[in-house]
Amino acid sequence: MTTRPKIYLFGDSITEDSFSVGGWGASLANHFSRTVDVVLRGYSGYNTRWALKVLERVFPVSLGGDGGNETAPVALTVFFGANDACLPDRCSGFQHVPLHEYKENLRSIVSFFKKRWPTTHVLLITPPPIDEEARLRYPYVENPEGLPERTNEAAGEYARACIAVATECQIPFIDLWTKMQQSPDWKQDYLSDGLHLTNEGNQLVYEEVIGKLIDEGLSLESMTVDLPLIADIDPNDPLKAFL
């Protein structure tokens, strides 16, 4: 039996939330319906340090196949950095990962997937920009200092580090930090709370991911449809299509 190909989405809350109504992951699943299973592996609040610790549990050797014979996913998104970039001396400092370690962690995550699945297209996505005023309006933890736990400047440093790792590893990337800020109203249009995505922000990520997958030769047209389409079933002899 042929198993349907898979695309894994691995990341933090922006990935975990991506299967919500209007989410970029849900849009990917809809786009690839009948051709590819889009599988969510998003972990709210996680940074690359924690992601590295749980890689073997999230992606065990037997994943994707029967009897331990795994099938490599066709593609995989890695979307971390928003939590790594929390400022170490602010209220979410426990999520902070130093910039040099973030780069090394990303390298290790990419290496893990490339060794496990050499044919899989790994796509890195940078953290989004940060609206610092909105972060003060939507705190996740007690914030006695009244200072934003993230800054756009720090997010930009981590975005550039993500791009550097992608370039070094010769894999595709999406520079979400820069792309979003090309719109004059990016704070209102793309971010719901200064960090997470609005429907419009989700649509932007979806379109960017689709574009990168097409660049890698993974267009919808290149995929095999799972089981006969209704148009290919003979109404006079329906069961013939399943032989």
HUKA-V868542 format. One line per field, one symbol per residue. phi: phi as a letter, one per 30 degrees, with the letter a starting at -180 (. if undefined). psi: psi as a letter, one per 20 degrees, with the letter a starting at -180 (. if undefined). burial: I if it has 24 or more other ideal C-beta (glycine too) atoms within 12 Angstrom, else O. A space follows every 50 residues. Layout:
phi->???
psi->???
burial->???
This chain:
phi->.dddebbcccacdddeddcdeiddddddddeceibbdccdbcbeidcddd eddcedddbdeddibciiddcdddaacbbbkddededdccdcedddbeed deddddeddddeddddbedddcccbddddccddddddbdcbebddicddb bdddeddddddddddedddhbdbcddededddcdcddddccdbibdcded dddddedddeddddedicdeddcdddiddedccdddaedddcd
psi->ppqpqqpqopabhhghiijrpjqhghhggggjpjgppoppmqopiqahgh ghhjghhhmrhipjrpkinqppqhrppomqhhhhjqphjahkhiippqgh hgghggghgggghhhgnhipoppppqqrrpohghhhhmqhrpmhhkqpiq qhgghhghghgghgggggilqqromhggghiiphkhghghphkigrqrhh ghhggghgggghhghjjlrhhiqppoqpqhhjpohimhihij.
burial->OOOIIIIIIIIIIIIIIIIOOOIIIIIIIOIIOOIIIIIIIIIOIIIIII IIOOIOOIIOOOIIOOOOOOIIIIIIIIIIIIIIIIIOOIIIOOIIIOIO OIIOIIIIIIOIIOOIIOOIIIIIIIIIIIIIOIIOOOOIOOOOOOOIII IIOIIIIIIIIIIIIIOOIOIIIIIIIIIIIOOOOIIOOIIIIIIIIIOO IIIIIIOIIIOIIOOIOIOOOOIOOOOOOOOOOOOOOOOOOOO
